[in-house]
Amino acid sequence: MKIVICGAGLVGSAIASHLCEEQNDVTVIDASAENIQRITDQYDVHGVVGVASHPDRLSEAGVRDAELLIAVTESDEVNMVACQVSHTIFNTPVKLARIRSTAYLDPAFASLYGPENLPIDHIISPEAEVSAAISNQLRVPGAFDVQNLCDGKMNLVGVQCTENSPILGTSLRHLTSLFPDLSLTVLAIIRDGKVILPRSGVESMETGDRVYFVCDSTHLDRAMASFGHEEGEARSVVIAGGGSIGLMLSREIEANFQNTHNQIIELHAGRAKSLAEELQGTGIINGDALDSAILREAGVHKTETFVAVTEDDEVNILSALLAKRTGAKHAVALVNIPGFIPLVSTLGVDAVINPSQITVSSILEHVRRGRIRDVHPIVEDLGEVLEAEALPSSLLVGKPLRAAKIPKGLAIGGVYRDGKAIAIRGDTVIEAGDTVIIFVVRGKIAQVEKLLSVRLDFF
C-alpha cells in the first residue's frame, strides 16, 4: 500500500515505523528538514521537506497515487487542509486526520466533516482517546492497562505481579486447573523489557512481571483477585493538569462515575477559573502539583487515584511519585517521550499513559482493513493485540488449538462467538466467523496474515 504521512513528530514517526515494517510504501512530509533527515535515516521511508498542506509538497510525496493520507502534524488546520487538498486535487481515497482542539470536535458541528465539506474519513482525537484510557484505569485501579475487546464483552488487562500475588511460581497450565470456571487466558508476560509468550504451559510468573491477560468482562473482578488485586472502582480522584485531557476526564467522571469525588490541580489561575465555571461537580485548586502543600490541600494523602496529565512529562512523573509518597494508593502518569516509559514503572508509578501509542493504535485500526477489526497496543510498543475474523480457509479453523501450527511471535488469547466469550484451552476449536483475539509481537504482522489466510492487501 502506498501511504503518505503528514508530520514527522512522535506520532508520525511511530506510524511510519509500523507501516514500513509491514512492507508498505511510505512517504513522510514535514516542515523540518532535521525531522525528515532523522526519520529517513531511521526507517525505510521517503521524505519530503515542506508544509504538508501545500499542493506541490503533496504532489512531490506522490499523494496522487496514494491509497491513504494520514495527517498528524501539530496543527489541526494543516491536517484539515492537507485532507481537503488531497481530496479535491488528487482524489486520495482515504484520509485520516488528527484533530486536537475541542472546538473542532464539538458534536454540534459534526456536519463540518464529509465529502461535500471537509473530506476527512476518520478523525483521531488523542485527548479523547487518552481520556477514555484513563477512565478505564479508574474502573480497575489495580491494573496498569485496561482495554475493551469485542464491544466490551471481553477485556484485555495488564497487571503487575507483586510479592503478594498468590499465583507467583504457579505454572500457567496449573493456573487453568486452579480456576477451571474462570474465563481467563494469559496472553503475554513482559519481563526485563522482553516478551514471553506462553506456549508450553510450563511458564510461571515472577515478582515484577507485567502480565497481559484476556478475560470475559463479567469475570474481571475474579480475574484481578487471582492476581492479588481486589481494588474497587476509584471513589476519589485528584487530577494534576486542567488542559484538554483533564477537562475531558473530569466530564467523564461527572457523567459516568457515581459517588466519585474529583478534584483538579491547575497551575494557571485563568485556566483554573474557567474550569471552575464549566465543571460544577469538580473541585478546582489553583496551584503547583509539585508543591506538597497543594497536594495535601487536594487531599492526595487519602485519595485512591492520582492522575497527572499536564503538558510536561517531568511534572507528570515527579508529581505522581510525590503523590505516592504523600499517600495516594494509585498513581497514573501521562508520558509522551517513549524513552521514559520503561523507567517510570520501576520508580513506583502504577500506570503510564502514552498518547502517541494510543493515537497510533487508533490509526492502525483504519489502516488494517478487512478481517482485522480492532488493534490494541501494549506497553513499550512491544506488540499489539488484534481482534480478527477467522475465515473458513484459516489455518486455525476446524481443529483443536493444540494441533494448530501457530507461528512464533503469536499467541491466541480468546474467542468471541454468538455474543459469548470463550477462554482458550488446548481443546478449543475455532469456527469460521469467530472473532479471535491474537497477540502479535512487534514486526510479526505478516505471520497473522498467514494464520488467518488473508492476503496482505487486506491490512
N, C-alpha and C positions, 0 to 999 in steps of 0.2 A: 504494500500500500504506500502511495506517495502522500506524505503529510507535511504541512507547513506549520511551524510553531512560531508564534509571535511573542517574543520575550525570552531572554536567556538568564533570568534570575533563578531563585531556588526552585520554583515550581517548573519553569520551562526546562531547566537542566535535568530535573528528576524525570520529567516526562520523556525527554529526549533519550535519557539513559535506558528507560524501559523499552521504548519503541525501537531503538536501534538494535537492542539485544534480540528483538524478535524479527529481525531482518526486514524492517520497513525502510523505505527511502525517505529520510528526514532532512528537512532544511529549516534552519532557525534564523529568524530576523531579530536584530537588537540594535538599538541606537549606540550602544557602547562597543567600540572596536575591541576593547580589552575583554569584554564578556564573550564576544564571538571567538576571539583567539583562544580563550580558555576552554570553551565548550567544544570547539573543533579539535583541539589538542587532546581532550579527554575522551571524546566519543566519536564514533564513525558517522558524523553528520556534516552536512554542508552549512556554510554560514554566509549571511548577507548583513552588511552593516547599513543601518538606516532606520528611519521611523517606520514602524510596522504597518501603519495605516496608509502610507503613500503608495499609490498605484505602481510607480516604477519599481519600488523595492519588492512589492508583492509579485510583480511580473518577473523580476530577476530571480526570485525564490522559486519560480515555477508553479505558482498557485493555479495557473490556467489548467494544468494537468493534474492537480492535486485532488484527491478524494476527500480530504479533510483539512480544515483550518482550525487550529487551536490558538486562541488569543488570550495570553496570560501575562501581558505586560503589567506594570504597576499602575497604569492609567486605565480606568474604566472607559473613558472616552476614546482612547486609542483602540482599545479592544472592540468597542462597538463599531467604530468607523472601519476598522480592518474587516469586520464581518460584512458590513454594507458594501464596501468596495469589492470584496471577493465575490459577493453575490451578484452585484449589478454589472460589473465589468467582466468577471472571469467565470461566472456560473459555477462556483465551487459547490459541490453537492451538500456537504455537511459542515456546519460552522459552530464551534463551541467558544464561549467567552466567559472569562472570569470577571464577575462584577461584584464589587465590594460595598459600594455606597448603598445604605438602606433606602435612600431617596429613590434610587432606580429600581429597588426591589419591592416597593410598596404594591401590594395586590391591587390597589385602586388604579394603578397604571399598567396593569398586565397587558392591556391591548397595544401597548407600545411595541411589543415584540411579535413578529410574524412576517410572512413573505411580503406583505404589502407595506410594512413599516420598517422596523429594524429586523432584518432577516437573520436572527440568531436561533439556531435549532435547539441548543441546550445552554442554559445559564448555570454556571457554577458559582456559588456563594460560599467562600471559605468561612466567613463568620457564622453563617447559618449551619454549615456542616460541623464546625468546631463546637458551637453551642449544643447541637444535638448529641455530639460525642460526650461532652461533659455531663449533660443531663443523664445519659446512660450510666456514667460513673456515679452520679449521686444516688441512683436507684440501687446500685450494687457497689457500695464503698470498698468492700474487701478485694475487689478486682482492680487490676491496672488497665484493663481493656475490656469493654463490653460492646458487642455489635449484634444487631438483629439479623437473623437469616430467615429466608422463606416467609417473608411478610410477618415476621415476629413470632412465628411458630417454633423457631429454634434460636438458640443463642450461641455465639462464638465468644468465649470468655478467656481472658488471660489472667492468671493468678500466680502470685509468687509463693513458693514453698518456704515457710519459716521453720524454725526449730521446733515449733509447737504443732506443726502439721501432722495429723495422726497417720497419714499414709506414707510417710518417709520410709524409704527402703522397701516398700511393697512393689513387687513386680506388676506391670500393667495387666498381665494375664490373671494374676491373683486378685487384682483390683476388681475385675469383672465378676469374679466369683464371690467377692465380699459384698458387692452391691448388685445382685442379679436383676433386680427390678428397677434399677436406676438407669435412665437413658442418658448415658454419658460416654463419650469416646475421647480419649486423649489424642490430640492431633499432632502436637509437636512440643518438644522440650528445648528451651533455649538455655544453654549452659556455657559460660565463658565466651559469650558472643557467637557461639556456633549453634546450629540447629541439629537436634537429634530427632529423627523420625522413628516412631515405634513400628518395627517391622516383625520382630520375632515374639514380642510379648514379654521378653525377659528383662526389658529395660525397667529401671526403677527411678524414682525421683529423689533428689538430694536437697539439702538446705540451700537456699539461694536460687534454685532453679525457677525459671519463669515458664509456666506451663500453659499451653493453649488447649482448651477442650471444647467440644461441641455437645450441647445437651438440649433436650426438649425444654422449651421455655417454662412449662409447668413444673419441671424438676429442678429449676435453677437454685432455689434455696437449699434443697438437699444436696445438690452438687457442690455448692460452696461450702456447706457444712462438712462434707467429706474431706475438704482441704483445710479444715480448721477455721473457716470464716463464716460466722453467723451474724454478721452485722446487718442491721435492717436499713431501710431507706433513710437517707440523711434527713434529720429534722431541724438541724441548724447549720447554716452555710454562711461563710464570710468570703466575699469576692474582692480580690485586690485588682483594681482597674475597672473604670467605668466607661470604657470605649464601646465600640460596636458589639464585641463579644460579650462583655459584661452586661450590657443593656439587654441583648437578646436572651442571655441566660437568665437574667432576673425576670424578664417577661415570662419565660418558660416556667420558672419556679412559681411565680404568682398564679399562673393559669392552671398548672397541672400537678403541683405538689401540695397536697392538702397538709395543713398544720406544720409547714416548714417555715422557720423563721430565717429571713435572708437579710444580709447587710452588704453594702458596697463601701470599700475604702477608695476614694478618688483623690488624687494629688492636686488637681487643678480646681480652684474654687468655682470658676464659671461653669465648668462641666458638672461639678457636684450639685450646683444649684439647679441646672436643667434636668438632671437625673431625679432630684427630689420632686420637681414639678411633674415629671412623667410617670414615676413609679410610686404609686400610692401605698403599696403594701411592703415596701422595702426601705430599710433604714440606710441613710446615706451619711458617711463620715468623711469630712474633708481633711486629708492628712496623708502622710507618707507610710506606705506599707512596710517600710524597713525601720520604722520607729516603733520600738517595743511598747511605748506608752499608748500609741494609737492602736496597736494590736490588742492591748489589754482593754482599751475603751470599747473596741468592737466585740469583746468577749471571746477572742480567739482561744483563750486558755480553757474554755469549756465548750467550744464548738465541735461539731462532729467532722465537718469537712471544710477545709480552706482551699480556695481556688485562686491561683494567681494568673491573671490574663492581661497584664499590662503589655505595652508595646516593647518592653525591654526584657530580653531573656535573662540577663543577670539579676534584675529586680525580681523576676518571677521565681528564679531558682533560690535566691537568698531569702526572699520573703517566705517561701514555702518551708525552707529549713528553719527559719526563725519561728514560724507558726508551729511547727512540730515541737520545737524546743519549748515554746510557750505553753503547749498542752493540747493542740489540735490533734484529734485522733487520726485524721487522714489529710494528706496534702496533695493537691494536683497542681502541676505547673505547665504552662504553655511554653514550649521551647521551639524556636524557629530554626536555630542553627543545628544541622544534623550531627556535627561532631560533639555537641554537648549531650546528646540523648543517652549514649551508653554510660555516661558518667553520673547522670542525675540520680538514677535509682540506687546506685551504690552509696550515695550520700544520705539517703534516708527519705527521699521524696517518694510517695506511694505510686503516683501515676504521672506519666508525661503525655501531653497532647502536642502533636506536631502538625500544624496547619498544612504545610506543604505535602506531607504524606497523605493527609485526608483529601486534599484537593486533587492530587494525582490519582487517588483511588476513584474519585467521582468521575474524572475524565476518562480513565481506562474502562469504566463501565460502558461508556459510549463508543470507545474505540473498538473494543472487542465485541463485535456484533454476533448475531446468530445464536448459538447454543449457550454462550456464556451470559448468564442473566444478571450476575452481580459480582463485584470484586471488592474484597476487604483486605487492607494491608495489615501486616503485623509489625511489631516494634522493630526499630532499627532497620526497616526496609529489607528484612532478611527473606521475605517471601510474601505470598498472598494466599488468601482463602477465596476460592471461586464457588459460585453456585452455577452448576452446569446441567443441561438437559442430556440425559442418556439416550442416544439414538438406537434404533433397532440393530444397527450394524456395529455398535460399540463393542470393544473387547471386554467390557465389564458385564454386559447383559447376558442373563440366562445361565450363569454359573456361580457357584459359591465363591465368595471373595478369596478364600484361601487358595482356590485353583486359578485365580486370575493372575496374569503376569503384569503386576503393577510396576512401572519403571522406577528406578531410584530417583529420589528427589520429590516424590509424590506420596501423599497419604490420603486415604478416604476417611472422612470424619462423620458422615451421616447421610441419610436418605430421607427425602420428603415425598410421600406418596398419598394421594387422595386425602389431603388435609391432615395427614398423620406423620409425626416424626418417628423415624426408625433408627435406633442405635446400631452401629456397625459391629458385627461379630464375624467370626471366620465362616460361619454357615449362611451369612446374609446373601441373598440373591437379588441383584439389581434388575429391575424390569425397564423396558423401553418406556420413555416418558417420565421416568423418575427424575426429580431434582437431586443431584449428587453434590455433596459438599466435599471439595477437594483442596487439600493444602499443596501448594507448589513452591518449591524453593526458588529463590530469585534466579532468573535466567533459564528456567526449565519449562516455559510455556509450551514449547513445541512438543514436549512429552504428553501434555494434556491433550493436544490435538490428536496425537497418535492413539491415546487411550480412548478418546471419545469417537474416533473415526470421523473427524470433521476436518475438511480441508482448511489449510492455513488462512485462506482468504475469508473464512468466517470470522476471524478475530479482528 
